[in-house]
Amino acid sequence: MGEVFSPQSFDLKNGLKVVVVEDHRAPVVTHMVWYKVGSADEPVGQSGIAHFLEHLMFKGTKRFKPGEASKIISKNGGIENAFTSFDYTAFYQTVAPDKLELVMDIEADRMQNLQLEDKDVIAERDVVLEERRTRTDNSDAALFREQIAAAMYLNYPYRIPIIGWAGEIRALTKEMALKFYERWYSPNNAILVVAGAIDPGEVKRLAVKYYGTIPAKDLNLPNRVEEPPQLAARRLTMESKQVGQASWSRRYSAPSYRYGETKHAFALQVLNEIIGGGTTSRLYQSLVVDQSLAVAAGSWYRAESIGPSVFGFYASPQEGVSMERLERGIDREIRLVLRDGVTKDEVRAAIIRLQRTAIFAKDSVTAPARIIGSALASGRSVHDIENWPDKISKVSKDDVVVAAEWVFRITRSLTATLLPTSVTQRKP
C-alpha cells in the first residue's frame, strides 16, 4: 500500500517536534499542538486538572485578554478547539493558509505566557462542574461507564474519569493549574503538526520564528504506575429509570502498542474487525441477522493507549430476549474463534477494510493531523504510522488465533449489564 501521509518532520533546538503533511487539494490548513500529558498524569487528589487547564488555556496571556485570541481567530475565518484524553492534550485551529502565521503566534504565546486571574479560574471551574453535571451526573449510562472504568483497573489511572470526580474538581485552584502548566507545558514535551495547503519550508521558518524562541524545560516527569494482573472475573449490574433499552458489555484486559504483550496489537486489530467490526462481522451476522438475539452487537479495540488497553464487546437484546441468552450467544462466538480459528479469507478482507481507513483519512481536513499527533503523543514514531499498513498486511490467521487465546480469558474480564427499571421493579 505504501506510505500513509508521507509527512516531513524535524526537531527544533528546544526539543519541539514538528511534522508537516502537505496537501493542496483544499485551501485550508490545520495547526495542532499536542502536549504529552493527559489525565492519567495528574497528581493524586487532583483529578480533572489536565482538562481544567485545557479550559484555562483560553483565559489569556500577558498579550491577550481572556477570550481575545479566540475572537481574533474567529474574525479571520478560523475555527478552534481543544480536547483532553488520558494520554495527551491537544489544541487546534483550522484556517486559510495565509492565516497560519497568526495562529502559530497565538499558540506559541500561550505555550509559555499563560496568565490567570482568580475570578476567571473560579468561573471556569464552575463551567467544568456544569459540564460534568450535564454530561455525566445527569446520565445513568455515563455514571455506569465511570463505575466500569473504576472496576476495570485496580491501579492504573485510566480508572479515573478524564473530567475528574466532582468533589476533586471543586477543590482545584489557580495554583494547582499553574503548577501543572509549568511542569508539563514546554516545547520539549510537545508536538506541532501542520497539515494542509502549506509549504514545508514555510512551516519550518514560522515554527523557528514563533516556537523556536521558547526555552526548553528540565523535564523530570514521573513514570506511571503499573497495573497489577487481574486474577478474577468481575461483574457489574446497574438498574436505571432513564434507560429504555438494556445493554450488555464485556471488557478483556488487552495489550496496546506500548503496554503488555505488544506483539499482539496488530493481530488484535484484525481480530476486532473480524469478530465485531460492523455489519459484516461475525457477531452482527450471528446475533442480529441470523438468530435475532440482538438489535445491535459488535466489538472494539484500541491499540494506541500508552497504558493497558481493553478488547471489548457490546450488545443490546431484542425484545423478549434475556441477558443470559444474549451473553451465551456472544460466548459462543468467542469459543468458535478459540476452537476453530479464523479463515484466510476473513483475515484478508479485514486487512483490506483496515487499510481503507488509512486511505480515507487522507481526504479529511483534520484527520492526518489528529492521527499523527495522537500517535506521536502516545509514544509512537512517524515511521510507525507510515508502516502501519505494511504491519497490518503481515498479520496471519495464526497470529489472530494466538492473540485471541491470550486475551479471551474470562478471569481477565469485566462483564457489565445496564438494565431498565420498571415501576413495579423499583426498589425503595
C-alpha positions as CSV (number, residue, x, y, z in Angstrom):
1,M,0.0,0.0,0.0
2,G,2.9,2.4,0.6
3,E,3.1,5.2,3.0
4,V,0.0,6.7,4.6
5,F,0.6,10.5,4.8
6,S,4.2,11.0,3.6
7,P,4.9,13.6,6.2
8,Q,8.1,15.7,6.7
9,S,9.4,16.1,10.2
10,F,12.1,18.0,12.0
11,D,13.1,18.9,15.6
12,L,13.7,22.4,16.8
13,K,16.7,23.1,19.1
14,N,14.4,23.4,22.1
15,G,13.1,19.9,21.5
16,L,9.8,20.6,19.8
17,K,9.0,18.0,17.2
18,V,7.3,19.4,14.1
19,V,5.5,17.3,11.5
20,V,4.2,18.7,8.2
21,V,1.7,16.9,5.9
22,E,1.4,18.8,2.6
23,D,-1.9,18.5,0.8
24,H,-3.1,21.2,-1.6
25,R,-6.5,19.7,-2.5
26,A,-8.3,22.2,-0.3
27,P,-7.3,25.7,0.6
28,V,-7.1,25.1,4.3
29,V,-4.6,24.3,7.0
30,T,-4.9,22.5,10.3
31,H,-2.5,23.6,13.0
32,M,-2.3,21.3,16.1
33,V,-0.2,21.4,19.2
34,W,-0.1,18.2,21.3
35,Y,1.2,18.1,24.8
36,K,2.4,14.7,26.1
37,V,0.3,14.9,29.2
38,G,-3.3,13.7,29.9
39,S,-5.5,12.9,32.8
40,A,-3.5,9.8,33.6
41,D,-0.6,12.0,34.6
42,E,-2.5,14.0,37.3
43,P,-1.3,14.2,40.9
44,V,-3.3,12.1,43.3
45,G,-6.3,14.0,44.6
46,Q,-6.4,16.5,41.6
47,S,-8.5,14.5,39.2
48,G,-9.6,16.7,36.3
49,I,-6.7,19.2,36.5
50,A,-5.5,18.3,33.0
51,H,-8.9,19.0,31.5
52,F,-9.4,22.1,33.7
53,L,-6.1,23.5,32.5
54,E,-7.2,22.9,28.9
55,H,-10.1,25.2,29.6
56,L,-7.9,27.8,31.3
57,M,-5.5,27.9,28.3
58,F,-8.2,30.1,26.7
59,K,-8.2,32.6,29.6
60,G,-5.5,34.9,28.3
61,T,-1.8,35.6,28.4
62,K,0.4,38.7,29.0
63,R,-0.5,39.7,25.4
64,F,-4.1,38.6,25.1
65,K,-7.1,39.2,27.4
66,P,-9.4,36.2,28.2
67,G,-11.1,35.2,25.0
68,E,-9.3,37.8,22.9
69,A,-7.2,35.3,20.9
70,S,-10.3,33.2,20.1
71,K,-12.1,36.3,18.8
72,I,-9.1,37.1,16.5
73,I,-9.1,33.6,15.1
74,S,-12.9,33.7,14.5
75,K,-12.7,37.1,12.8
76,N,-10.1,35.7,10.5
77,G,-12.4,32.9,9.4
78,G,-10.8,30.2,11.5
79,I,-12.2,27.6,13.9
80,E,-10.5,26.3,17.0
81,N,-11.0,23.9,19.9
82,A,-9.1,21.6,22.3
83,F,-9.5,18.3,24.0
84,T,-8.0,16.2,26.7
85,S,-7.6,12.4,26.8
86,F,-6.0,10.0,29.2
87,D,-2.6,10.3,27.4
88,Y,-2.4,13.8,25.8
89,T,-3.9,17.3,25.5
90,A,-4.3,19.0,22.1
91,F,-5.2,22.5,20.8
92,Y,-6.0,23.1,17.2
93,Q,-7.1,25.6,14.6
94,T,-8.3,25.3,11.0
95,V,-7.6,28.4,9.0
96,A,-6.9,29.6,5.5
97,P,-3.2,29.1,4.6
98,D,-2.3,32.8,4.8
99,K,-3.6,32.8,8.5
100,L,-1.2,30.1,9.6
101,E,1.3,32.6,11.0
102,L,-1.4,34.2,13.0
103,V,-2.5,31.1,14.8
104,M,1.1,29.9,15.3
105,D,1.9,33.2,17.0
106,I,-1.2,32.8,19.3
107,E,-0.5,29.2,20.2
108,A,3.2,29.8,20.8
109,D,2.4,32.7,23.1
110,R,0.2,30.6,25.4
111,M,2.8,27.8,25.5
112,Q,4.9,30.0,27.7
113,N,2.8,33.0,28.8
114,L,-0.4,31.8,30.4
115,Q,-1.7,34.3,32.8
116,L,-4.7,33.6,35.1
117,E,-6.9,35.7,37.3
118,D,-8.7,34.3,40.3
119,K,-12.1,35.3,39.1
120,D,-11.6,33.6,35.7
121,V,-10.4,30.4,37.4
122,I,-13.3,30.2,39.7
123,A,-15.8,30.9,36.9
124,E,-14.2,28.3,34.6
125,R,-14.2,25.7,37.4
126,D,-18.0,26.2,37.6
127,V,-18.2,25.7,33.9
128,V,-16.4,22.4,34.2
129,L,-18.6,21.3,37.1
130,E,-21.7,22.1,35.0
131,E,-20.2,20.1,32.1
132,R,-19.8,17.2,34.4
133,R,-23.4,17.6,35.7
134,T,-24.8,17.8,32.2
135,R,-22.8,15.0,30.5
136,T,-22.2,12.6,33.4
137,D,-24.1,13.2,36.6
138,N,-27.4,13.6,34.8
139,S,-26.9,10.4,32.8
140,D,-27.1,7.0,34.4
141,A,-25.4,5.4,31.4
142,A,-22.4,7.8,31.8
143,L,-22.3,7.2,35.5
144,F,-22.2,3.4,34.8
145,R,-19.3,3.9,32.4
146,E,-17.4,5.5,35.2
147,Q,-18.2,2.6,37.5
148,I,-17.0,0.2,34.8
149,A,-13.7,2.0,34.3
150,A,-13.1,2.2,38.1
151,A,-13.7,-1.6,38.3
152,M,-11.7,-2.4,35.2
153,Y,-8.4,-1.1,36.6
154,L,-7.1,-1.8,40.0
155,N,-4.3,0.8,40.0
156,Y,-3.8,2.3,36.6
157,P,-5.1,5.9,36.3
158,Y,-7.4,5.1,33.4
159,R,-9.8,4.2,36.2
160,I,-10.3,7.9,37.0
161,P,-12.6,9.9,34.7
162,I,-10.9,12.5,32.4
163,I,-13.2,15.2,33.6
164,G,-12.4,14.3,37.2
165,W,-14.5,13.4,40.3
166,A,-16.9,16.2,41.2
167,G,-15.5,16.6,44.8
168,E,-11.9,17.0,43.5
169,I,-12.9,19.4,40.7
170,R,-14.4,21.7,43.3
171,A,-11.1,21.8,45.1
172,L,-8.9,22.7,42.1
173,T,-7.2,26.0,42.4
174,K,-5.2,28.5,40.2
175,E,-2.0,27.4,41.9
176,M,-2.6,23.8,41.1
177,A,-3.3,24.7,37.5
178,L,-0.2,26.8,37.1
179,K,2.0,24.2,38.7
180,F,0.6,21.6,36.3
181,Y,1.2,24.0,33.4
182,E,4.8,24.8,34.5
183,R,5.6,21.1,34.9
184,W,4.2,19.7,31.6
185,Y,3.7,22.5,29.1
186,S,7.0,23.1,27.3
187,P,8.3,22.7,23.7
188,N,10.3,19.6,24.6
189,N,7.1,17.9,25.8
190,A,5.1,18.9,22.8
191,I,4.5,18.1,19.1
192,L,3.4,20.5,16.4
193,V,1.5,19.1,13.4
194,V,0.6,21.2,10.5
195,A,-1.4,19.6,7.7
196,G,-2.9,21.1,4.5
197,A,-2.2,23.5,1.7
198,I,1.2,24.7,3.0
199,D,4.9,24.6,2.0
200,P,7.1,22.6,4.5
201,G,9.8,25.2,4.2
202,E,7.5,28.0,5.2
203,V,6.2,25.9,8.1
204,K,9.8,25.4,9.3
205,R,10.5,29.2,9.0
206,L,7.4,30.1,11.0
207,A,8.0,27.3,13.6
208,V,11.5,28.5,14.2
209,K,10.3,32.1,14.5
210,Y,7.5,31.5,16.9
211,Y,8.2,28.3,18.8
212,G,12.0,28.2,18.4
213,T,12.5,31.1,20.9
214,I,10.7,29.3,23.7
215,P,13.2,27.8,26.2
216,A,13.1,24.1,26.9
217,K,12.5,22.9,30.4
218,D,14.3,20.4,32.5
219,L,11.7,17.7,32.4
220,N,11.8,15.4,35.4
221,L,8.5,13.7,34.8
222,P,7.2,10.8,36.9
223,N,6.6,7.4,35.5
224,R,3.2,6.0,35.6
225,V,2.2,3.2,37.9
226,E,1.9,-0.4,36.8
227,E,-1.4,-2.3,36.6
228,P,-1.4,-5.5,38.7
229,P,-2.6,-8.7,36.9
230,Q,-6.3,-9.4,37.1
231,L,-7.0,-12.8,38.7
232,A,-10.8,-12.9,38.9
233,A,-13.6,-12.2,36.6
234,R,-15.6,-9.1,37.6
235,R,-19.3,-8.3,37.1
236,L,-21.3,-5.1,37.4
237,T,-25.1,-4.6,37.2
238,M,-26.9,-1.3,37.3
239,E,-30.6,-0.6,37.0
240,S,-31.9,2.8,35.7
241,K,-35.2,4.5,35.3
242,Q,-33.6,6.5,32.5
243,V,-32.7,3.5,30.4
244,G,-35.3,2.3,27.9
245,Q,-33.1,-0.4,26.3
246,A,-31.0,-2.9,28.2
247,S,-27.3,-3.2,27.2
248,W,-24.6,-5.7,27.8
249,S,-20.8,-5.3,27.5
250,R,-17.7,-7.2,28.3
251,R,-14.1,-5.9,28.5
252,Y,-11.0,-8.1,28.5
253,S,-7.6,-6.8,29.6
254,A,-5.5,-6.4,26.5
255,P,-2.1,-5.1,25.4
256,S,-1.5,-1.9,23.5
257,Y,1.3,-0.8,21.2
258,R,3.2,0.3,24.3
259,Y,2.0,-1.9,27.2
260,G,1.9,-5.6,27.9
261,E,2.2,-8.3,25.2
262,T,2.7,-5.6,22.5
263,K,3.3,-8.2,19.8
264,H,-0.4,-9.0,19.7
265,A,-1.5,-5.4,19.0
266,F,-1.8,-5.7,15.2
267,A,-3.4,-9.1,15.3
268,L,-6.0,-7.8,17.8
269,Q,-6.9,-5.1,15.3
270,V,-7.6,-7.7,12.7
271,L,-9.5,-9.9,15.2
272,N,-11.7,-6.9,16.2
273,E,-12.6,-6.3,12.6
274,I,-13.5,-10.0,12.0
275,I,-15.5,-10.6,15.1
276,G,-17.2,-7.3,15.7
277,G,-16.2,-4.6,13.3
278,G,-19.5,-3.6,11.6
279,T,-22.5,-5.3,9.9
280,T,-20.4,-7.9,8.1
281,S,-18.8,-9.1,11.3
282,R,-19.4,-12.5,12.9
283,L,-21.2,-11.0,15.9
284,Y,-23.6,-8.9,13.9
285,Q,-24.4,-11.6,11.4
286,S,-24.9,-14.2,14.1
287,L,-26.7,-12.3,16.8
288,V,-28.6,-9.7,14.8
289,V,-29.2,-11.2,11.4
290,D,-29.3,-15.0,11.9
291,Q,-30.6,-15.6,15.4
292,S,-32.4,-12.3,16.1
293,L,-31.0,-12.2,19.6
294,A,-29.8,-8.6,19.4
295,V,-30.7,-5.2,17.9
296,A,-27.0,-4.3,17.9
297,A,-23.8,-6.1,18.5
298,G,-20.1,-5.5,18.0
299,S,-16.6,-5.1,19.4
300,W,-13.9,-2.5,19.9
301,Y,-10.2,-2.4,20.5
302,R,-7.8,0.5,20.6
303,A,-4.0,-0.2,20.4
304,E,-2.8,3.4,20.8
305,S,-3.0,3.7,24.6
306,I,0.2,4.3,26.5
307,G,-1.1,2.1,29.2
308,P,-3.1,-1.2,29.2
309,S,-5.9,-1.5,26.7
310,V,-9.1,-3.4,26.5
311,F,-10.8,-5.6,24.0
312,G,-14.5,-5.0,24.4
313,F,-17.8,-6.5,23.2
314,Y,-21.2,-4.8,23.3
315,A,-24.8,-5.9,22.5
316,S,-28.4,-4.9,23.2
317,P,-31.0,-7.7,23.3
318,Q,-34.1,-8.0,21.1
319,E,-37.4,-7.6,22.9
320,G,-38.1,-10.7,24.9
321,V,-34.5,-12.0,24.8
322,S,-32.9,-12.4,28.2
323,M,-29.5,-11.0,29.0
324,E,-28.4,-14.5,29.9
325,R,-29.3,-15.8,26.5
326,L,-27.7,-12.9,24.8
327,E,-24.5,-13.5,26.8
328,R,-24.5,-17.2,25.8
329,G,-24.7,-16.1,22.2
330,I,-21.7,-13.9,22.4
331,D,-19.7,-16.5,24.4
332,R,-20.4,-19.0,21.6
333,E,-18.9,-16.7,19.0
334,I,-15.8,-16.3,21.2
335,R,-15.5,-20.0,21.7
336,L,-15.8,-20.6,17.9
337,V,-12.7,-18.3,17.4
338,L,-10.8,-20.1,20.1
339,R,-11.8,-23.6,18.8
340,D,-11.9,-23.3,15.1
341,G,-9.8,-20.1,14.4
342,V,-10.5,-17.7,11.6
343,T,-10.1,-18.2,7.8
344,K,-7.6,-16.7,5.5
345,D,-10.4,-15.0,3.6
346,E,-11.7,-13.4,6.8
347,V,-8.2,-12.1,7.6
348,R,-7.6,-10.8,4.1
349,A,-10.9,-9.0,4.0
350,A,-10.3,-7.5,7.4
351,I,-6.9,-6.2,6.4
352,I,-8.3,-4.6,3.3
353,R,-11.0,-2.8,5.3
354,L,-8.5,-1.6,7.9
355,Q,-6.1,-0.3,5.2
356,R,-9.0,1.5,3.6
357,T,-9.5,3.6,6.8
358,A,-6.0,4.9,6.3
359,I,-6.7,5.8,2.7
360,F,-9.9,7.6,3.6
361,A,-8.2,9.5,6.4
362,K,-6.1,11.3,3.7
363,D,-9.2,13.0,2.4
364,S,-10.1,14.7,5.8
365,V,-9.1,18.2,6.6
366,T,-8.2,17.3,10.2
367,A,-7.7,13.5,10.3
368,P,-4.0,13.5,9.2
369,A,-3.0,15.9,12.0
370,R,-5.1,14.1,14.5
371,I,-3.8,10.6,13.7
372,I,-0.2,11.7,13.6
373,G,-0.4,13.9,16.7
374,S,-2.2,11.3,18.8
375,A,0.3,8.6,17.8
376,L,3.4,10.7,18.5
377,A,1.9,12.0,21.8
378,S,1.4,8.3,22.8
379,G,5.0,7.4,22.2
380,R,5.0,6.1,18.6
381,S,7.0,7.5,15.7
382,V,6.4,8.8,12.2
383,H,7.9,5.6,11.0
384,D,5.4,3.5,13.0
385,I,2.5,5.5,11.4
386,E,3.7,5.2,7.9
387,N,4.5,1.5,8.2
388,W,1.1,0.6,9.8
389,P,-0.5,-0.7,6.6
390,D,2.5,-2.9,6.0
391,K,2.4,-4.3,9.6
392,I,-1.3,-5.0,9.3
393,S,-0.8,-6.7,6.0
394,K,1.5,-9.3,7.5
395,V,-0.9,-10.5,10.2
396,S,-1.8,-14.2,9.6
397,K,-4.7,-16.2,10.7
398,D,-2.4,-18.0,13.2
399,D,-1.4,-14.6,14.7
400,V,-5.1,-13.8,15.2
401,V,-5.8,-17.0,17.0
402,V,-2.8,-16.7,19.3
403,A,-3.8,-13.1,20.1
404,A,-7.4,-14.3,20.9
405,E,-6.1,-17.1,23.1
406,W,-4.0,-14.6,25.0
407,V,-6.8,-12.0,25.5
408,F,-10.0,-14.0,25.8
409,R,-9.6,-15.4,29.3
410,I,-12.6,-14.9,31.5
411,T,-10.5,-14.4,34.6
412,R,-9.2,-11.1,33.0
413,S,-12.7,-9.8,32.1
414,L,-15.4,-7.5,33.3
415,T,-19.0,-8.1,32.3
416,A,-21.4,-5.2,32.7
417,T,-25.2,-5.0,32.3
418,L,-27.3,-1.9,32.4
419,L,-31.0,-2.6,32.8
420,P,-34.2,-0.5,32.7
421,T,-36.1,-0.4,35.9
422,S,-39.8,-0.7,35.6
423,V,-42.2,0.9,38.1
424,T,-43.0,-2.4,39.7
425,Q,-39.3,-3.4,40.0
426,R,-38.3,-0.1,41.6
427,K,-36.8,-0.6,45.0
428,P,-37.1,1.8,47.9
